[in-house]
Amino acid sequence: MNDISLHILDILQNSIHAGASLITVIIRYDQAAGTLSISIEDDGCGMDEAYLEKVTNPFVTGRTTRRVGLGIPLFKAGAEGCGGSFEIKSQKGRGTLVSAVFITGNIDCPPLGNMTDTMVSQVISHQNVDFIYKFITNAGEMNFDTREIKGALAGVPLDAPEIISWMRQSINEEINEIGGGKVL
């Protein structure tokens, strides 16, 4: 995968496949510390300890359509490959938390990529799932919560063209205001 947003997209798909109704993505960009911290938490079906111990193995997958699951192992390799870290926690019936830290000054650190399109595509494709997306920098915080948006829209579908355009513009403007538009 060429950028971190594609790893996040894969983890989001795992969460949706696990039956999550709420998925939270938090990205913290600390330019002074040179770190990009990412956490993705869901309230899906979770994993038992036995499966959790082997989930970072590329030859372990919960999918029945193929025998290889590269998403989590590649995300882990990407973070650790640039001097960062990776952690996954899960409880059967309670959900999963995937966390990674990337060292932005490392030559092997991939770019963040287009998080706006990643999040908006998931929001419009999975309207029965609620998403919280937070982007935090030393200068401030951007919060995007589909529960609030759905409440304000009072039944207008999130895949209406003007809503899609508004979501993209809103996220980009808020991220640029806090200096997150120049990440990697």
MDAnalysis code that builds the backbone (N, CA, C; Angstrom):
import MDAnalysis as mda
import numpy as np

u = mda.Universe.empty(552, n_residues=184, atom_resindex=np.repeat(np.arange(184), 3), trajectory=True)
u.add_TopologyAttr("name", ["N", "CA", "C"] * 184)
u.add_TopologyAttr("resid", np.arange(1, 185))
u.add_TopologyAttr("resname", ["MET", "ASN", "ASP", "ILE", "SER", "LEU", "HIS", "ILE", "LEU", "ASP", "ILE", "LEU", "GLN", "ASN", "SER", "ILE", "HIS", "ALA", "GLY", "ALA", "SER", "LEU", "ILE", "THR", "VAL", "ILE", "ILE", "ARG", "TYR", "ASP", "GLN", "ALA", "ALA", "GLY", "THR", "LEU", "SER", "ILE", "SER", "ILE", "GLU", "ASP", "ASP", "GLY", "CYS", "GLY", "MET", "ASP", "GLU", "ALA", "TYR", "LEU", "GLU", "LYS", "VAL", "THR", "ASN", "PRO", "PHE", "VAL", "THR", "GLY", "ARG", "THR", "THR", "ARG", "ARG", "VAL", "GLY", "LEU", "GLY", "ILE", "PRO", "LEU", "PHE", "LYS", "ALA", "GLY", "ALA", "GLU", "GLY", "CYS", "GLY", "GLY", "SER", "PHE", "GLU", "ILE", "LYS", "SER", "GLN", "LYS", "GLY", "ARG", "GLY", "THR", "LEU", "VAL", "SER", "ALA", "VAL", "PHE", "ILE", "THR", "GLY", "ASN", "ILE", "ASP", "CYS", "PRO", "PRO", "LEU", "GLY", "ASN", "MET", "THR", "ASP", "THR", "MET", "VAL", "SER", "GLN", "VAL", "ILE", "SER", "HIS", "GLN", "ASN", "VAL", "ASP", "PHE", "ILE", "TYR", "LYS", "PHE", "ILE", "THR", "ASN", "ALA", "GLY", "GLU", "MET", "ASN", "PHE", "ASP", "THR", "ARG", "GLU", "ILE", "LYS", "GLY", "ALA", "LEU", "ALA", "GLY", "VAL", "PRO", "LEU", "ASP", "ALA", "PRO", "GLU", "ILE", "ILE", "SER", "TRP", "MET", "ARG", "GLN", "SER", "ILE", "ASN", "GLU", "GLU", "ILE", "ASN", "GLU", "ILE", "GLY", "GLY", "GLY", "LYS", "VAL", "LEU"])
u.atoms.positions = np.array([
    [0.844, -1.171, 0.000],
    [0.000, 0.000, 0.000],
    [0.890, 1.234, 0.000],
    [0.534, 2.192, -0.834],
    [1.394, 3.352, -1.042],
    [1.309, 4.405, 0.043],
    [0.203, 4.459, 0.772],
    [0.090, 5.473, 1.811],
    [-0.723, 4.946, 2.994],
    [-0.653, 5.658, 4.097],
    [-1.274, 5.229, 5.345],
    [-2.797, 5.211, 5.228],
    [-3.381, 6.129, 4.455],
    [-4.843, 6.159, 4.330],
    [-5.387, 4.858, 3.748],
    [-4.625, 4.190, 2.906],
    [-5.068, 2.908, 2.352],
    [-5.044, 1.814, 3.415],
    [-4.066, 1.875, 4.320],
    [-4.052, 0.943, 5.454],
    [-5.283, 1.175, 6.324],
    [-5.583, 2.443, 6.572],
    [-6.745, 2.779, 7.398],
    [-8.022, 2.299, 6.716],
    [-8.127, 2.477, 5.417],
    [-9.284, 1.995, 4.667],
    [-9.463, 0.492, 4.864],
    [-8.381, -0.250, 4.812],
    [-8.451, -1.700, 5.002],
    [-8.939, -2.052, 6.413],
    [-8.424, -1.347, 7.413],
    [-8.847, -1.597, 8.794],
    [-10.334, -1.236, 8.948],
    [-10.782, -0.146, 8.325],
    [-12.193, 0.228, 8.365],
    [-13.068, -0.873, 7.764],
    [-12.610, -1.442, 6.669],
    [-13.358, -2.539, 6.053],
    [-13.429, -3.750, 6.987],
    [-12.336, -4.030, 7.695],
    [-12.345, -5.114, 8.689],
    [-13.398, -4.832, 9.756],
    [-13.453, -3.596, 10.220],
    [-14.413, -3.209, 11.260],
    [-15.844, -3.377, 10.776],
    [-16.092, -2.982, 9.555],
    [-17.437, -3.111, 8.981],
    [-17.802, -4.583, 8.840],
    [-16.843, -5.379, 8.371],
    [-17.049, -6.823, 8.234],
    [-17.324, -7.470, 9.604],
    [-16.767, -6.879, 10.669],
    [-16.961, -7.392, 12.031],
    [-18.273, -6.923, 12.647],
    [-19.092, -6.215, 11.876],
    [-20.408, -5.806, 12.349],
    [-20.419, -4.558, 13.208],
    [-19.395, -3.717, 13.090],
    [-19.336, -2.496, 13.901],
    [-20.466, -1.543, 13.535],
    [-20.999, -0.867, 14.555],
    [-21.987, 0.177, 14.314],
    [-21.387, 1.562, 14.561],
    [-20.227, 1.592, 15.238],
    [-19.503, 2.842, 15.493],
    [-18.011, 2.585, 15.322],
    [-17.382, 3.391, 14.479],
    [-15.938, 3.287, 14.239],
    [-15.331, 4.666, 14.464],
    [-14.292, 4.707, 15.286],
    [-13.616, 5.962, 15.599],
    [-12.188, 5.919, 15.063],
    [-11.842, 6.932, 14.278],
    [-10.480, 7.078, 13.745],
    [-9.910, 8.362, 14.331],
    [-8.781, 8.216, 15.021],
    [-8.107, 9.386, 15.590],
    [-6.689, 9.432, 15.044],
    [-6.343, 10.572, 14.446],
    [-4.983, 10.794, 13.939],
    [-4.410, 11.976, 14.699],
    [-3.249, 11.753, 15.307],
    [-2.542, 12.815, 16.028],
    [-1.221, 13.068, 15.317],
    [-1.079, 14.298, 14.833],
    [0.157, 14.684, 14.168],
    [0.901, 15.645, 15.079],
    [2.003, 15.177, 15.632],
    [2.832, 15.996, 16.512],
    [4.107, 16.322, 15.753],
    [4.094, 17.479, 15.117],
    [5.229, 17.864, 14.280],
    [6.502, 18.021, 15.109],
    [6.375, 18.559, 16.318],
    [7.547, 18.758, 17.178],
    [8.192, 17.423, 17.554],
    [7.366, 16.423, 17.851],
    [7.890, 15.106, 18.228],
    [8.213, 14.258, 17.004],
    [7.706, 14.666, 15.843],
    [7.955, 13.902, 14.618],
    [7.189, 12.594, 14.574],
    [5.946, 12.611, 15.096],
    [5.154, 11.389, 15.109],
    [3.770, 11.599, 14.511],
    [3.278, 10.557, 13.926],
    [1.915, 10.483, 13.441],
    [1.312, 9.249, 14.099],
    [0.393, 9.481, 15.039],
    [-0.224, 8.384, 15.794],
    [-1.630, 8.163, 15.270],
    [-1.960, 6.909, 15.054],
    [-3.255, 6.551, 14.486],
    [-3.903, 5.505, 15.364],
    [-5.186, 5.723, 15.669],
    [-5.950, 4.678, 16.353],
    [-7.289, 4.517, 15.647],
    [-7.687, 3.269, 15.501],
    [-8.959, 2.918, 14.886],
    [-9.647, 1.963, 15.852],
    [-10.797, 2.392, 16.363],
    [-11.507, 1.586, 17.344],
    [-12.921, 1.318, 16.851],
    [-13.376, 0.086, 17.055],
    [-14.736, -0.259, 16.647],
    [-15.452, -1.018, 17.751],
    [-16.764, -1.118, 17.601],
    [-17.578, -1.881, 18.544],
    [-18.094, -3.157, 17.890],
    [-17.305, -3.705, 16.978],
    [-17.684, -4.933, 16.269],
    [-17.580, -6.165, 17.141],
    [-17.571, -7.324, 16.510],
    [-17.620, -8.598, 17.232],
    [-16.338, -8.919, 17.993],
    [-15.244, -8.256, 17.687],
    [-13.989, -8.508, 18.392],
    [-13.399, -9.871, 18.067],
    [-12.259, -10.145, 18.705],
    [-11.554, -11.412, 18.477],
    [-11.234, -12.047, 19.816],
    [-11.194, -13.375, 19.814],
    [-10.761, -14.045, 21.039],
    [-9.239, -14.003, 21.112],
    [-8.679, -14.347, 22.258],
    [-7.229, -14.237, 22.465],
    [-6.431, -15.095, 21.497],
    [-6.908, -16.281, 21.196],
    [-6.179, -17.181, 20.295],
    [-6.042, -16.572, 18.904],
    [-7.117, -15.998, 18.392],
    [-7.073, -15.378, 17.063],
    [-6.259, -14.090, 17.099],
    [-6.401, -13.331, 18.171],
    [-5.685, -12.061, 18.312],
    [-4.174, -12.267, 18.271],
    [-3.693, -13.360, 18.865],
    [-2.250, -13.649, 18.890],
    [-1.671, -13.885, 17.516],
    [-2.493, -14.344, 16.574],
    [-1.960, -14.663, 15.246],
    [-2.452, -13.736, 14.131],
    [-3.219, -12.687, 14.482],
    [-3.816, -11.828, 13.466],
    [-2.787, -11.020, 12.663],
    [-1.588, -10.839, 13.187],
    [-0.570, -10.111, 12.426],
    [0.190, -11.025, 11.458],
    [-0.146, -12.286, 11.423],
    [0.433, -13.224, 10.472],
    [-0.323, -13.097, 9.153],
    [0.370, -12.845, 8.030],
    [-0.334, -12.640, 6.759],
    [-1.094, -13.869, 6.268],
    [-0.807, -15.039, 6.819],
    [-1.492, -16.244, 6.367],
    [-2.663, -16.611, 7.264],
    [-3.098, -15.635, 8.054],
    [-4.286, -15.800, 8.891],
    [-5.290, -14.744, 8.477],
    [-6.503, -15.159, 8.177],
    [-7.567, -14.228, 7.811],
    [-8.908, -14.784, 8.228],
    [-9.813, -13.901, 8.508],
    [-11.170, -14.308, 8.838],
    [-12.038, -14.400, 7.598],
    [-11.499, -14.046, 6.464],
    [-12.261, -14.056, 5.212],
    [-12.311, -15.465, 4.639],
    [-13.398, -15.769, 3.999],
    [-13.542, -17.078, 3.369],
    [-13.239, -17.030, 1.877],
    [-13.087, -15.832, 1.323],
    [-12.851, -15.700, -0.116],
    [-11.385, -15.857, -0.506],
    [-10.496, -15.741, 0.466],
    [-9.066, -15.942, 0.189],
    [-8.375, -16.382, 1.468],
    [-7.176, -16.909, 1.316],
    [-6.464, -17.472, 2.462],
    [-5.384, -16.557, 3.028],
    [-5.277, -15.364, 2.471],
    [-4.239, -14.439, 2.904],
    [-4.902, -13.151, 3.374],
    [-4.447, -12.627, 4.520],
    [-4.937, -11.355, 5.036],
    [-3.764, -10.423, 5.261],
    [-3.535, -9.510, 4.351],
    [-2.333, -8.670, 4.415],
    [-2.547, -7.326, 5.092],
    [-3.786, -6.897, 5.316],
    [-4.043, -5.558, 5.830],
    [-3.358, -5.249, 7.142],
    [-3.641, -6.001, 8.161],
    [-3.041, -5.749, 9.479],
    [-1.535, -5.993, 9.457],
    [-1.044, -7.103, 8.868],
    [0.413, -7.288, 8.828],
    [1.154, -6.169, 8.095],
    [0.586, -5.648, 7.005],
    [1.261, -4.566, 6.271],
    [1.223, -3.251, 7.048],
    [0.124, -2.990, 7.746],
    [0.022, -1.790, 8.582],
    [1.078, -1.844, 9.679],
    [1.201, -2.987, 10.307],
    [2.206, -3.201, 11.358],
    [3.622, -3.020, 10.786],
    [3.884, -3.639, 9.640],
    [5.205, -3.537, 9.017],
    [5.527, -2.098, 8.630],
    [4.533, -1.361, 8.154],
    [4.747, 0.033, 7.773],
    [5.137, 0.891, 8.962],
    [4.438, 0.722, 10.067],
    [4.747, 1.503, 11.276],
    [6.114, 1.123, 11.837],
    [6.353, -0.153, 11.987],
    [7.627, -0.601, 12.554],
    [8.794, -0.349, 11.610],
    [8.523, -0.355, 10.296],
    [9.578, -0.137, 9.302],
    [10.144, 1.269, 9.314],
    [9.423, 2.220, 9.904],
    [9.948, 3.584, 9.988],
    [10.279, 3.949, 11.442],
    [10.481, 2.918, 12.270],
    [10.883, 3.154, 13.655],
    [9.743, 3.362, 14.620],
    [8.513, 3.164, 14.158],
    [7.338, 3.362, 15.001],
    [6.910, 2.081, 15.695],
    [5.639, 2.040, 16.042],
    [5.131, 0.894, 16.789],
    [3.723, 0.537, 16.330],
    [3.292, -0.639, 16.730],
    [1.966, -1.144, 16.379],
    [1.418, -1.931, 17.559],
    [0.097, -1.806, 17.755],
    [-0.551, -2.564, 18.823],
    [-1.991, -2.854, 18.407],
    [-2.465, -4.016, 18.778],
    [-3.862, -4.364, 18.534],
    [-4.415, -5.011, 19.796],
    [-5.589, -4.530, 20.194],
    [-6.287, -5.073, 21.353],
    [-7.699, -5.415, 20.905],
    [-8.228, -6.495, 21.438],
    [-9.581, -6.887, 21.074],
    [-10.191, -7.747, 22.161],
    [-11.489, -7.653, 22.276],
    [-12.236, -8.507, 23.184],
    [-13.430, -9.054, 22.430],
    [-13.596, -10.338, 22.488],
    [-14.737, -10.980, 21.831],
    [-16.029, -10.336, 22.327],
    [-16.855, -9.900, 21.397],
    [-18.131, -9.285, 21.721],
    [-18.075, -7.817, 22.101],
    [-16.874, -7.233, 22.141],
    [-16.750, -5.832, 22.570],
    [-16.073, -4.919, 21.558],
    [-15.319, -5.474, 20.633],
    [-14.678, -4.634, 19.631],
    [-13.172, -4.745, 19.605],
    [-12.573, -3.907, 18.765],
    [-11.130, -3.964, 18.504],
    [-10.558, -2.555, 18.443],
    [-9.326, -2.420, 18.911],
    [-8.568, -1.179, 18.835],
    [-7.235, -1.474, 18.150],
    [-6.994, -0.802, 17.043],
    [-5.727, -0.919, 16.317],
    [-5.023, 0.422, 16.442],
    [-3.769, 0.402, 16.895],
    [-2.996, 1.642, 17.076],
    [-1.637, 1.496, 16.411],
    [-1.180, 2.591, 15.812],
    [0.149, 2.601, 15.199],
    [0.749, 3.996, 15.345],
    [2.051, 4.027, 15.471],
    [2.794, 5.282, 15.505],
    [3.821, 5.225, 14.388],
    [3.835, 6.268, 13.566],
    [4.797, 6.389, 12.479],
    [5.753, 7.530, 12.820],
    [7.042, 7.329, 12.584],
    [8.058, 8.356, 12.808],
    [8.224, 9.113, 11.491],
    [7.706, 10.337, 11.480],
    [7.586, 11.075, 10.225],
    [8.919, 11.494, 9.615],
    [9.955, 11.608, 10.410],
    [11.252, 11.996, 9.882],
    [12.033, 10.847, 9.269],
    [11.538, 9.647, 9.438],
    [12.215, 8.475, 8.898],
    [11.968, 8.387, 7.396],
    [13.000, 8.090, 6.640],
    [12.897, 8.024, 5.177],
    [11.895, 6.966, 4.720],
    [11.646, 5.963, 5.550],
    [10.719, 4.898, 5.187],
    [9.276, 5.158, 5.618],
    [9.015, 6.327, 6.181],
    [7.654, 6.653, 6.595],
    [6.804, 6.964, 5.359],
    [5.723, 6.215, 5.160],
    [4.869, 6.502, 4.003],
    [4.080, 7.791, 4.222],
    [3.611, 8.408, 3.150],
    [2.764, 9.606, 3.309],
    [1.408, 9.211, 3.890],
    [0.743, 10.160, 4.516],
    [-0.576, 9.898, 5.076],
    [-1.582, 9.586, 3.979],
    [-1.554, 10.295, 2.887],
    [-2.507, 10.056, 1.809],
    [-3.772, 10.879, 2.000],
    [-4.797, 10.537, 1.277],
    [-6.018, 11.321, 1.240],
    [-7.041, 10.773, 2.237],
    [-6.944, 11.218, 3.481],
    [-7.857, 10.766, 4.518],
    [-9.273, 11.287, 4.299],
    [-9.401, 12.450, 3.694],
    [-10.743, 12.980, 3.438],
    [-11.526, 12.023, 2.551],
    [-10.947, 11.624, 1.437],
    [-11.638, 10.695, 0.541],
    [-11.835, 9.328, 1.184],
    [-10.867, 8.889, 1.973],
    [-11.017, 7.610, 2.673],
    [-12.241, 7.638, 3.580],
    [-12.360, 8.683, 4.386],
    [-13.473, 8.746, 5.329],
    [-14.806, 8.985, 4.626],
    [-14.840, 9.918, 3.691],
    [-16.096, 10.229, 3.013],
    [-16.594, 9.009, 2.230],
    [-15.702, 8.279, 1.582],
    [-16.139, 7.092, 0.831],
    [-16.770, 6.057, 1.752],
    [-16.223, 5.907, 2.945],
    [-16.800, 4.940, 3.881],
    [-18.136, 5.418, 4.441],
    [-18.231, 6.702, 4.706],
    [-19.474, 7.272, 5.228],
    [-20.614, 7.073, 4.225],
    [-20.370, 7.359, 2.957],
    [-21.449, 7.250, 1.978],
    [-21.723, 5.797, 1.582],
    [-20.745, 4.932, 1.708],
    [-20.932, 3.521, 1.356],
    [-21.573, 2.707, 2.475],
    [-21.451, 3.180, 3.700],
    [-21.933, 2.419, 4.860],
    [-22.729, 3.346, 5.773],
    [-23.868, 3.808, 5.291],
    [-24.649, 4.792, 6.036],
    [-25.279, 4.234, 7.303],
    [-25.291, 2.909, 7.444],
    [-25.808, 2.300, 8.664],
    [-24.756, 2.247, 9.774],
    [-23.535, 2.647, 9.460],
    [-22.435, 2.690, 10.424],
    [-22.153, 4.154, 10.754],
    [-21.908, 4.440, 12.017],
    [-21.513, 5.797, 12.394],
    [-19.993, 5.868, 12.482],
    [-19.458, 6.998, 12.034],
    [-18.014, 7.221, 12.025],
    [-17.690, 8.492, 12.803],
    [-16.648, 8.409, 13.595],
    [-16.060, 9.587, 14.225],
    [-14.642, 9.678, 13.676],
    [-14.300, 10.843, 13.169],
    [-12.954, 11.075, 12.647],
    [-12.415, 12.317, 13.324],
    [-11.304, 12.150, 14.045],
    [-10.637, 13.271, 14.702],
    [-9.227, 13.388, 14.147],
    [-8.855, 14.610, 13.847],
    [-7.495, 14.906, 13.400],
    [-6.955, 15.958, 14.351],
    [-5.890, 15.629, 15.051],
    [-5.360, 16.490, 16.107],
    [-3.930, 16.893, 15.778],
    [-3.665, 18.191, 15.861],
    [-2.294, 18.699, 15.727],
    [-1.991, 19.545, 16.956],
    [-0.780, 20.042, 17.046],
    [-0.418, 20.927, 18.155],
    [-1.221, 22.227, 18.113],
    [-1.799, 22.555, 16.959],
    [-2.545, 23.807, 16.796],
    [-4.047, 23.665, 16.990],
    [-4.557, 22.445, 17.121],
    [-5.992, 22.290, 17.308],
    [-6.498, 20.920, 16.942],
    [-7.816, 20.833, 16.836],
    [-8.459, 19.545, 16.620],
    [-9.627, 19.691, 15.648],
    [-9.753, 18.755, 14.728],
    [-10.875, 18.667, 13.813],
    [-11.708, 17.464, 14.235],
    [-13.024, 17.661, 14.345],
    [-13.934, 16.577, 14.716],
    [-15.011, 16.428, 13.657],
    [-15.193, 15.206, 13.210],
    [-16.219, 14.869, 12.221],
    [-16.977, 13.675, 12.784],
    [-18.285, 13.818, 12.998],
    [-19.081, 12.777, 13.634],
    [-20.376, 12.618, 12.845],
    [-20.557, 11.463, 12.229],
    [-21.745, 11.266, 11.398],
    [-23.036, 11.274, 12.215],
    [-22.969, 10.977, 13.489],
    [-24.181, 11.028, 14.316],
    [-24.712, 12.457, 14.374],
    [-23.811, 13.424, 14.512],
    [-24.217, 14.835, 14.535],
    [-24.744, 15.272, 13.166],
    [-24.054, 14.830, 12.117],
    [-24.458, 15.207, 10.761],
    [-25.833, 14.641, 10.432],
    [-26.039, 13.362, 10.745],
    [-27.343, 12.741, 10.480],
    [-28.455, 13.458, 11.244],
    [-28.173, 13.852, 12.469],
    [-29.154, 14.582, 13.264],
    [-29.505, 15.930, 12.648],
    [-28.498, 16.629, 12.159],
    [-28.720, 17.952, 11.564],
    [-29.426, 17.858, 10.214],
    [-29.177, 16.781, 9.491],
    [-29.764, 16.647, 8.153],
    [-31.201, 16.136, 8.183],
    [-31.616, 15.596, 9.282],
    [-33.002, 15.131, 9.466],
    [-33.525, 14.321, 8.286],
    [-32.805, 13.263, 7.948],
    [-33.293, 12.353, 6.919],
    [-32.711, 12.530, 5.538],
    [-31.979, 13.603, 5.291],
    [-31.334, 13.776, 3.986],
    [-30.209, 12.745, 3.909],
    [-30.167, 11.942, 2.851],
    [-29.143, 10.903, 2.776],
    [-27.725, 11.481, 2.640],
    [-26.785, 10.798, 3.260],
    [-25.395, 11.263, 3.233],
    [-24.756, 11.134, 1.853],
    [-25.365, 10.356, 0.972],
    [-24.794, 10.212, -0.367],
    [-25.386, 11.192, -1.385],
    [-26.151, 12.175, -0.916],
    [-26.617, 13.237, -1.806],
    [-25.401, 14.045, -2.263],
    [-25.306, 14.369, -3.550],
    [-24.105, 15.043, -4.063],
    [-23.702, 16.294, -3.286],
    [-24.676, 17.131, -2.904],
    [-24.322, 18.354, -2.181],
    [-23.799, 18.048, -0.775],
    [-24.244, 16.945, -0.170],
    [-23.764, 16.551, 1.156],
    [-22.345, 15.995, 1.047],
    [-22.100, 15.197, 0.027],
    [-20.750, 14.663, -0.200],
    [-19.764, 15.819, -0.381],
    [-20.137, 16.773, -1.225],
    [-19.280, 17.934, -1.467],
    [-19.039, 18.716, -0.174],
    [-20.093, 18.932, 0.602],
    [-19.963, 19.656, 1.866],
    [-19.046, 18.906, 2.844],
    [-19.198, 17.584, 2.955],
    [-18.353, 16.815, 3.872],
    [-16.882, 16.948, 3.498],
    [-16.568, 16.783, 2.215],
    [-15.175, 16.899, 1.755],
    [-14.615, 18.288, 2.072],
    [-15.384, 19.305, 1.705],
    [-14.926, 20.674, 1.912],
    [-14.744, 20.978, 3.392],
    [-15.686, 20.573, 4.201],
    [-15.635, 20.834, 5.637],
    [-14.413, 20.185, 6.287],
    [-14.191, 18.908, 5.987],
    [-13.039, 18.202, 6.552],
    [-11.743, 18.877, 6.117],
    [-11.601, 19.133, 4.819],
    [-10.363, 19.741, 4.314],
    [-10.100, 21.112, 4.927],
    [-11.141, 21.941, 5.016],
    [-10.966, 23.277, 5.594],
    [-10.531, 23.206, 7.052],
    [-11.181, 22.343, 7.827],
    [-10.838, 22.246, 9.248],
    [-9.432, 21.697, 9.461],
    [-9.043, 20.721, 8.655],
    [-7.693, 20.161, 8.772],
    [-6.652, 21.215, 8.391],
    [-6.918, 21.981, 7.342],
    [-5.985, 23.027, 6.938],
    [-5.860, 24.111, 7.998],
    [-6.959, 24.425, 8.694],
    [-6.935, 25.448, 9.754],
    [-6.013, 25.071, 10.901],
    [-5.883, 23.781, 11.174],
    [-5.035, 23.360, 12.309],
    [-3.655, 22.879, 11.847],
    [-3.338, 23.135, 10.594],
    [-2.010, 22.808, 10.096],
    [-1.818, 21.349, 9.735],
    [-2.900, 20.598, 9.628],
    [-2.795, 19.194, 9.301],
    [-2.793, 18.906, 7.817],
    [-3.015, 19.937, 7.006],
    [-3.055, 19.748, 5.558],
    [-1.688, 19.526, 4.950],
    [-0.653, 19.721, 5.742],
    [0.709, 19.573, 5.234],
    [1.410, 18.368, 5.866],
    [0.623, 17.379, 6.268],
    [1.195, 16.195, 6.896],
    [1.874, 15.347, 5.843],
    [3.130, 15.059, 6.071],
    [3.929, 14.193, 5.221],
    [3.798, 14.604, 3.788],
])
